[in-house]
């Protein structure tokens, strides 16, 4: 069995073609799941396995990378697995038989698009995979499934992201305040949106991802609510996703949405003393860090929008949850 942290000898190539198959819509219609590796859901020796659904959200701008991502999912072994590809306002290329497709008329944003994929999923675990990422190990889904099976209190597992060109692991990909060694697993208080697995019951109890965020901080919103529901979140260094090195500011409106959604995040989830402390800390960090006047203007424009706009329902976390986050190493003010 290949370790999830070790690349297989040959990973799926972005240029590999799919066998042509008709696309099928998943809105309201039941679609068959794909069992990978020739095993039934009992696995070896009658071991009960949780069913896993993988959701890939795409805007249709990276067809070769999407092929690679899809192939890496379908090559998973020893897991009861289905794959859902969500088109966020774009045409999809032909996909292999058994893949569920969700066709959205327009780009509705990352959280709402992923929520649409989860609505079409039937798994006990939901994996989120970016369309330009992929899994090198064919054992990753089985590894993650066993993690959830062995710990009923585990709500989210977030993966280690590796540069396919062999560069060092980026510190921003490790979701803890004191990053330390990326090869060290630990409890954390947030997760990486395109490189994670979520227990479906925890996802539903937390209310899913916040539809209105469009992009930025939607993972923290879900993570805080999952923690407040009593579940744990773990960074698993053995669960590896490959992804080209990128910077978040490549996204249009990054600074505005980042600021707006940070205000929405604390308005929705924090008791007011913590909310005001959190925003005070981040104003200071932003002013000290950013040297570009246009970027600062965009950030403060988003900050104002965050106070004026509708952030959705407010449900402040318990003080015991805030204390728990502090003991883990990241209190909800930074």
Secondary structure, 3 states (H helix, E strand, C coil): CCCCCCCCCCCCCCCCCCCCCCCCECCCCCCCCEEECCCCCCCHHHCCCCCEEEEEEECCCCHHHHHHHHHHHHCCCCEEEEEEEEEECCCCCCCCCCCEEEEECCCCCHHHHHHHHHHCCCCCEEEEEECCEECCCCCHHHHHHHHHHHCCCEEEEEEEEECCCCCCCCHHHCCCCCCCCCCCCEECCCCCCCEEEEEHHHHHHCCCCCHHHCCCCHHHHHHHHHHHCCCEEEEEEEEEEEECCCCHHHCCCHHHHHHHHHHHHHHHHCCHHHHHHHHHHHHHHHHHHCCCHHHHHHHHHHHHHHHHCCCCCCCCCCHHHHHHHHHHCCCCCC
